[in-house]
Amino acid sequence: MQTQISQELNGAIKLKTNFDGEYPIKDLPPHITRGTKEEKGKIMAIEYLTGDGPLYWYSFETKAQWELRFQDKAEELKLLIVTKGKFMLNVKGGTNWSLNPGNICLLNSSDYKIILDPNVKVDYFLFPIKALSQKYRWEILSENRFNTTTRMDEIIRDIIQLYKPEYDAKDKLSCILTQLIIEVKYACEMGQEIGLIDPEDRKKLIEADEYIQKNATTKRILSTKEISMFVTMNECKLKKLYKAYYKRTLGEQQNYYRVLEGKRLLIEENRLVEEAAILAGFNNADTFRDHFVKHFGSKPIVWLKNNI
């Protein structure tokens, strides 16, 4: 996503390559940094690259009331997470939201503006969700504003204080954002407040999912008991929470990851369907085809013909 930031009264603001502050994500240098100082304040824009697409961080420091307009080339769903300051967000079409630290917004508009009060510093993350649209059913999400709970605030703090030496920082960032979006979607579907899942339970669900993905291509089906012992969670509780959180059972998720691996083998390694099926962990090509149709709507050969 390429974003043009303009000031309606004073014309376009040209962002120069200059960064004189602390990085918003500890010890994780961004891909691109831009910034400029104007008469009314300071603008900073930073881009991080993640496995799910670009993540943008904006920081504005005002001296007087300020109105900035954002115009994106693509009209796609965006996740906006406010981490500092208060401001008004005006979305094309007449929607006006008063935003505070910890608020999450979903917006579809390609034309929106923020209105800043004098002597206020505002920071927020913006994450275009186009890259994730094939993973989840986004029609359940409408343009909306969510008030986060204390538990969701912990996820936001995780994003800001992200880097840990034992992790690949880029992949970890992608994982955290993906889980945050899953939780937003879960709350929408269930009509619940965001953040109702206990942080420790959420951590174990993520560990369970990572364990399933890591072992997906083995011939054996992972048992609920094995997974529950790995994450130290009661079997019944794990089954219930996992299905509610990921919208698939533990067994369905293993087959889903197998299908994804099979699709990768077909595309990246140009494997035959029969080869991809066995390497992805299925017993035969027919089973692979059945699951492929379930997840992608057509048989592998037909899907490749229409999408590659």
Salt bridges, closest charged atoms under 4 A:
GLU8 OE2 - ARG69 NH1 3.97
GLU8 OE1 - LYS113 NZ 3.61
ASP20 OD2 - LYS37 NZ 3.80
ASP20 OD1 - LYS42 NZ 3.79
ASP52 OD1 - LYS135 NZ 3.47
GLU67 OE2 - LYS113 NZ 3.37
ASP72 OD2 - LYS78 NZ 3.29
ASP111 OD2 - ARG69 NH2 2.48
ASP123 OD2 - LYS84 NZ 3.87
GLU139 OE2 - ARG137 NE 3.14
GLU183 OE1 - ARG202 NE 2.79
GLU189 OE2 - ARG137 NH1 3.94
GLU189 OE2 - LYS185 NZ 2.72
GLU189 OE1 - LYS247 NZ 3.28
ASP201 OD1 - LYS237 NZ 3.30
GLU226 OE1 - ARG220 NH1 2.76
GLU261 OE2 - ARG264 NH2 2.88
GLU268 OE1 - ARG264 NH1 3.19
GLU269 OE2 - ARG264 NH2 3.36
GLU269 OE1 - ARG271 NE 3.12
GLU274 OE2 - ARG289 NH2 3.18
ASP286 OD1 - ARG289 NH1 3.03
